[in-house]
Amino acid sequence: MNAQANTTAALAITQDEQAKITQSVYHYLTKLHQDPQNNPIPNSSLMDLVFEQLDVSYPHKWRSAYPSVADREMWLTVWAERFALERIDNDRIKLALNQVERIKTGFVPTLDEFVRASRPVVDHAAAYAYALRQWKKRFDLKTKDDWDAHNLAYVKGRALWAAACDMQDAMDAQKEYSKIKLNWILVLDEMLARDDLPPVPPMERPKVTLTMSAEAKREHAQPVIGLLKPKYPDATEGELELMLHTVRQLYRSLRRAFVDIAPDDPLLKEWIVAGDAETVTRRALCVATMPNSRLMRCMWYTPQQMGLVKQVAA
């Protein structure tokens, strides 16, 4: 699992790098906007906007807690430092403001309460189930996985992948969620809070080297004889209903491309499992129109004649 090892190595960053990220976030939060003459506009930073919004939500109460300019500057420094450590960006600030507005208690929010309100509510169980499926696709079934094709709110694919790599043993053993719940919540929340995660690496597919014997080369030079009518008739409705949806879809696409293949041909499932369905379909549709093609259009050919099956000669 080289991809997993590479990701684990990429996740380890030094304290200096962490400090630089924190400093960058702090600058982003406290930077003042400028007027057309490039002069800084007072009280125009993102933290100042947070202050004003909380003042609107808690009239009199909020501003009375910070009556002087020094008090406000102290508030800005303390809150901005905590926001930077927590990697709280504009989206999380909006979320916290909405949460605070929705569950007003009559008291102005403390720093800890605001930070908690900025943390998105994540369905950890659903995230774990999705991660398990993608892990199994990549490392067990050797099929195409997609860590972003989900409807989980506030969960990015790279964070889900990083959490899965951190809990590789649980993924490999396909452990039940109840057995790893606490660890998974801690790990996933940690990854979701990070903005320095590498992207999900592409799958590593083994390279297949194709060779042809002298006899095969002579045969390849001869024209390929197709059929006006297919050897295998179209599948019946009953046979189509017994197929998996993906297999049925591939079968129909190949038949439209004049591929003479039976509905129970094991090649169909092999192409699906290998993640080659799209490639096989594309080649079948254009093989008769390719330059120097030995096939004729609108004639029926077997998958072997069309070159859809990879064969390695000894």
Secondary structure, DSSP 8 states (H G I E B T S, - for coil): -HHHHHHHHHH---HHHHHHHHHHHHHHHH---B-TTS-B-TT-SHHHHHHHHHHHHSTTHHHHHS-SHHHHHHHHHHHHHHHHHHT--HHHHHHHHHHHHHT--SS---HHHHHHHHS----HHHHHHHHHHHHHIIIII-----SS-S--TT--HHHHHHHHHHTHHHHHHT--HHHHHHHHHHHHHHHHT-S------------------HHHHHHHHS----BSS-SS----HHHHHHS-HHHHHHHHHHHHTTB---TT-HHHHHHHHTT-HHHHHHHHHHGGGSTT----TT-BB-TTTTT-S-----
